[in-house]
Amino acid sequence: MLKLLIATHNQGKVREYAHILGGLPLRLLSLAEAGVREIVEESGQTYAENAALKAKAYARASGLLTLADDSGLEVDALGGEPGVRAARYAGEDVSDEERVRYLLSRLEGVPWERRTARFVCVIALATPECSLRLFDGACEGLIALTPCGDRGFGYDPVFYLPSLDKHMAELSLEDKTRASHRGAAGAKARVALERMLKERA
């Protein structure tokens, strides 16, 4: 069975990719499970640059086919912030709750109709030989006035999906896969992986 390194320490992301890629003859490994201790700095200016940096570096370090992503939240009323800095928006080493509180403080007084936002994800798939492919996805919504739901991670509790009348953190893993930016990008990556597995068969 082909091993696929999921280049993250975020167990929430690992669970989502296990669902997105479920049924494929792949053995998914997190960085910890693969014994990879190298830390790759996300020094790119775009999601694609950061995803590619991580995928190529971790593929070289592990010798494994590697999937890495970079994702972020773009809030229109904040000029597209936090964007690629979503994980570091409230500072280093802060909790998801603190990030959410900081985001809401920045949007204090902004009316509902101006709280439009989107989640964006770019997935990079790299081989140890440095062959690279990119896949993107996005999900439109609004930033809620208060958090709701206890599923997911990151900004999910305040990302409201009008089409489902639910916050992202209220969705089951199945529904989140169908609706989310990572699910959209992951569906494209899955097609590429299916093709790759057929070629190896």
Stockholm file with secondary structure:
# STOCKHOLM 1.0

chainA/1-201         MLKLLIATHNQGKVREYAHILGGLPLRLLSLAEAGVREIVEESGQTYAENAALKAKAYARASGLLTLADDSGLEVDALGGEPGVRAARYAGEDVSDEERVRYLLSRLEGVPWERRTARFVCVIALATPECSLRLFDGACEGLIALTPCGDRGFGYDPVFYLPSLDKHMAELSLEDKTRASHRGAAGAKARVALERMLKERA
#=GR chainA/1-201 SS CEEEEECCSCHHHHHHHHHHTTTSSEEEEETTTTTCCCCCCCCCSSHHHHHHHHHHHHHHHHCSEEEEEEEEEEEGGGTTCEETTGGGTTCTTCCHHHHHHHHHHHTTTCCGGGCEEEEEEEEEEECTTCCEEEEEEEEEEEECSSCCCSSSCTTGGGEEETTTTEEGGGSCHHHHHHHSHHHHHHHHHHHHHHHHHHHHC
#=GC SS_cons         CEEEEECCSCHHHHHHHHHHTTTSSEEEEETTTTTCCCCCCCCCSSHHHHHHHHHHHHHHHHCSEEEEEEEEEEEGGGTTCEETTGGGTTCTTCCHHHHHHHHHHHTTTCCGGGCEEEEEEEEEEECTTCCEEEEEEEEEEEECSSCCCSSSCTTGGGEEETTTTEEGGGSCHHHHHHHSHHHHHHHHHHHHHHHHHHHHC
//
